[in-house]
Structures are given as C-alpha cells and as structure tokens.
C-alpha cells in the first residue's frame, strides 16, 4: 500500500558542514526526487549540543527558507522549530512574507527552545514559565495579524500594541505545530496549535504519546492534531557503515539522563541500539523504509529525516533516500 505520510529533510544550515551549496543544490535535488518538505532549526545564539561538536556556524532559518522558496515550486518550508525570542509582530511578518514568496507551502513549527541564554541575550525573561508563556502569546499574536481584517490591537502578559496591520497576508493558512517530545508538549499542541512535532523520540514513546494526544483532543472536542517527528537518520549501502560517525553511546544514554518520560526497555535502562528504535533510523535503505512504515502505522503524518551526523555525506545520503527509500515508501 502506498504511504500517505509526508517525507522531509532537515537542512545542513548549521554546524561544521553547513554550506549554501549543500542547502540550495540539495533542495533542488530533493524536489526532483519528490520529497515533500525541508526543515530548518532556529537559534539566536547557537551553541551546539555536546554530541554535535563545537562549530557554532548557523545560517538564519528565514534567510535559508527564502532562498529555497525562490528556487523551488513544491517543497513545503518548515521551521523545526522557530523560537519566541523575536517580537511576534516581526515573526508574523517573516512567515507572511515567506508564504507570499513561496505561494503558500509554509509550516510554522514553534517551541520554547532548549537554551535560556538565547532569551537572556535578547533581553527577554528566560525562565521556563516565561518562555512557555511567550511562545503561546506569540502564536496568538501571529494568528491575529495573519487573519484578522483591519488593524490589530493586542493586550497580553508579554506584548502590548495597538493599530498594527500586516501586509502581505499569508497566501494560505499557516499551520502552527508545537515542537517538543514530552507529555507537556502534547498538552500545549492541543491547547493552541494545529500539530505536534517532537524531535528525536523512540517509537515506543511516540506510540504512547499518540494515545495521549487522542485523549486530549477528544477531551477538547477537537480533531486530532497533525503529527510529525524528526528522527536522527543515517543510511548506507552496507548496514554497519550507517553507524560511522554516529555518537551512538550519547544517543542511547539520552533516555537515561534527560528524558524521564520515555518508555523504558524491558531491562529498565537504555543500553542497546534497539532500545532507541525510531529515535535513530539507521542501516540500509530497506531498514529506513521498515522503521518509517512503523512510524506511519503508529500515527505519524510527517517525518523529517535528520541527517546532522551525515552532513559530510549530504549528497550521498540524499541520493540514497531519494532513489531507494522514497520509491519503496510510495510504491
């Protein structure tokens, strides 16, 4: 049976291997292969996660997406996720402009971000409570500016303004997805967003939280939100070669240190690569197809392959996914 789930790529716009050649040529190839979407991260003061190395190169997400919009016709342009360290009038203007430039095809992934120091650097309150509050209020302000006719006035906890009109308006509705992998992120997604998009998350935990999302949506009498995921991905002709350059110990141990809500394996401790199935997609094209289909069966609507540990081999990865994975998923 052909797959209905959409398939995207996280772009190489950050870290030691970031380059506009990879970004732009890669997007053109991705569109030729038939990928549905491309995605970017957002940072104001980029500090790589420990397992990512130390290079803090980071091309701005909106500049990258604008360049891609001018070169492509079909690719959906998504943020995974944009952080609320900008004033929401400015963020709304950026997304509306991107929508106008791209002829629609825009998804606003939004989140509170990992690093408090980025909010401090921008002069905003940096507590978790404040960052969550700013994120929700940003989504509210953006929708007012995108869809309300005439000037907008807003009186909120963090932002206050009067007589602001936005033009151009988005070409089509811009869905807002909440980025996060915890039960609390599910609640926020159902509270004020159109979708939920965790980053790396094991398949067993994803399945459990999909059930929780259904329960939350039913409780609010609303349709089920759209679901996405951004698994770390590494593909190779030979299975073991896909593990080259992966920080495997750090990835496996993440559930023991930073993710207490993850569903633990039978042993009670994350210790084997099989324990993080879904968080890490690795192996041959056939292996990637197999686990991607498991994700779809679990209720995933949109997968974004995160190749950050294989950006050195970006075009090879893109060709394997485009020529051998996508046809099998859609055939």
N, C-alpha and C positions, 0 to 999 in steps of 0.2 A: 504494500500500500504506500502511495506517495505521501511524503511528510508535509504537513501543513505549517509546521513551526518555521519561523523565520531564522536566518542564519547571518551573523555579522562577525566583524573583526575589530579588535582593539588595536588602534593605530600606533606605530612606532614614533610617537612625538615626544617621548621622554626617555631619559637615561642615556647611557654611553652610545647606543646605536641609533639614536634619533637622527633623522635627516629628512629634509623635504623631498629629496629624490625618492626615498623609500615611501614616504607618505603619498605623494602625488602619483607616481607611477604605480604604486601598489593599489591605490583606489581605482585607477583606470583598469588595471587587470582584474580587480575584484568585481567591477561592474561587468566586464566582459565574461567572466566566469559565471555570473548570476548570483553573487552574494546579495543579500537584501539590505545590509546596513554596515556602517562603520561608526566607531565609537571613540570618544576621547575622554581623558581624565581632566580634572581641573585643580590647579593649585595656584596660590598667590606666592608663597614662599616654599618651594618644593624641596622636601628632604626625603630622599628615597627610603623606603622601608629597608631594614637591615639586610634582608636577603636579596635586595635589588642591587646592591653595590653602593657606591658613593657618588656617582656622577649626577649632579643636580640639573642637567640640561632639561628644559621643559618648554616646548613651544606652546604658546597660548591656545587654549582649546577653540575659541571662537575664530581666531585668525586661521587656524588649521581648517575648520569646517567651512569657512567662507571660501577658501581656496579650492576645496573639494567641490563645493556647490557649483563653482564656475566651470569645473572640468567634467562633471558627471550629469547624468539625466535621471537616474532611477534610484541611486543609493539613498537610503534613509540615513539622516545625520543625527547621531545621538550623543548626549553627554552622559558619562557614567562615572561620577556624577558631577554636576555643577554645584559649587559650594556657595553658601549665602554670605560671602564676605563682600559682595558688591551691593550697592544700594539697589533695591528691587526695581526702581524705575529704569535704571541702567540695564539690569538683567533682562527686563521685559523688552526693552528696545533692542538689545542684542538678538534675542530669539525672534522677535518680529521681523527684524531686518534679515536674519538668516532665512526665515520662512519665505520672505518676499524674493530673496535672491535665488533660493533653491526651488521655488514653485511649490512650497509646502515641504513635505518629506522630512519633518523635524520632530524629534522626541526630546523632551526636557527631562532628563534624569536629574534629580535634585537630592541633596543629602546634607547632613550636618558636618561631614568631614572628619578626618582622623585626628587632625592636629589643631590644638587650641592656639598654637603660636601664630597661625595664619590670621586668625581673628584679632589677636592682640596687635599684630603688625599693621592691620587696617584700622585700628582704633576702636574696634567693637568689643563688647563684653565677650569673654571667652569661656565661661562656664558651660557645662553640658546643657543645663536648663536654658540658658540664653541662646545657645546655638540651635537647639531644637525649636525654640520659640521664633527665632529669626527665620529659620527655614520655612516653618508653617506660614508665617506672615508674608514672606516673600512670595510663596505660591498664591496666596490670596490677592496680593497686590498685582501680580502679573496677570492673573485672570481678569481682574477689574480693567486693567489697561488694555488687554488684548480684545476683550469682547464687549465692554460697555460703550455705548454710544455717548458721545459728548465728553466734556471734561470730567475727570475723576477726582474725588476728594477722599482721603483716607486718614482715619484717626486710629492708630494702633498703639501697641506697647512699645514698639521699636521705631516705627516710621510714621510721620505725620506730614501731610501735604494737602494742598488744595489746587484745583483748577489745572490739572495736568491732563493733556490729551496726547495720545500716542498715534503717530502715523509714520510709516505704513502699519496697517494691521496685519496680523498673520494671514497668509493665503488660505490656510485651513486650520482647523483646531489643532493646537499643540498639546498632545497628551503629556501629563506630568507623572513620572514614575519615581517612587521613593527608593533610594539606594541604601541598602543595609541588609544584614543577614540574621538579625536577632528577632525574637518574638515581638519586641517593642517596635521594630521597623515595620513589621506586618501591621501592627495597630495604626501606625502613622500612615501607611499606604492606604488603608481602608478609610481612615478618618478624612484625609483631604487630597488624596492622589488618585490617579487612574490606573497605576500599575505598581508593581513591586519588583525590584531588581537587585538581588543580592550579588555580591562579588563571588569570590571562591567559597563554595559551600558543599559539603559532602552530600551525595544523593540521598542517603537515609535521612539527613536533617531536612533537606529540601522537601522530601515527601511528607515529613511530619508537619512542616510549616505550611505546606499547601493545604493540608487538612484544617489547620488553624485559620488560614485565610478564608476558606469556605465558611467556616463557622462564624467568623467576624462579619463577612459580607451578608450572610443570611440574617445575622442579628440586627444589621442596619437596614435590611430590606433593599440592598443594592446588588447589581450584577457583580459577578466575580471579577476582580481586577485582573488586568493583563499581567503575566508573569515573565520575567527574564532571568538570566543568570550569566555570569562572566567567569567560566572556569579557566584555570591555568591549562594551557594546551601545548603539547609537543608531539609532532608527527614525524615519522621516518619510515623509510622502506623496510628497514630491519627493526624489529620491536625494541630490542635493548638499546639501539642507537638513539631512541627518543628520550632516554634518560640522561643523555650527555648534557652537561652544564646546568642541570636542574639542582636547586638546593633542596634535595629530597628530605634530608633529616629535618630541616626547618619547616618544610611544608607539612610533614607528618606530625610534627610536635605542636603545630599551631593549635590543634584542638585540645591539647593538654594544658595550655598556658593562657590563651586569650579568648577561647570560645566555650565557656562552660555550658552553653545551651545545646551544643552539638550532640547528636545521638552517638553515644559511645559504642564501640565494637564490643563483641561478646567478652573479650579479655578485660574490658574496663579501661583500657589505655590505648591511645593511638600509637601504634608501633610498626605497622606494616603498610606498604603502599596500597594494599587492597582496602585498608581502613578509610582511605580518603578518596574512594571512587566518586567521581563527579566533581569534587573539588579540583582534581587533577585528571585531565584527559590526556592519555599518553599511549604511544605504540604505533602500530601501522595504521594506514587509512581505515582498514576494516575494524580495528579496535576503536577508533574515534567514532565511526558510524554506530557501532554497537552501543556505546555508552550514551551517545547523543540520542539514540532512539529510546533508551531507558529514561532519559530526561523527559522526552516528549510524552512517554506513557505515564510519567508521574505528574504531568500537568504543565510542562514548560511551553510557553508560547514563542519565546525568542531567545536564542542562545547567541552569545558573543564570545568567540574564541579569543582567549587572552594569550598571546604568543610572546609575552615580555621576556621570557628567558631564552627565546629563539630568534630575537630580532636580528642577531648577527646573520642568521639564515632566513631572513624575512621572505625573500622571493621564492626560495625553495619551499618553505612552509606554505606560502600562498598557493604555489602551483600544486602541491600535493593535496591540499584541502580543496582547491577549485577543480582539479581534474579527476580526483579519485574519491573524495568524500562527498561533495555536493551531488554528483550524479547518482550515487548509491542511496543517498538520503531521499532524493526526489524521484527515483525511478520506481 
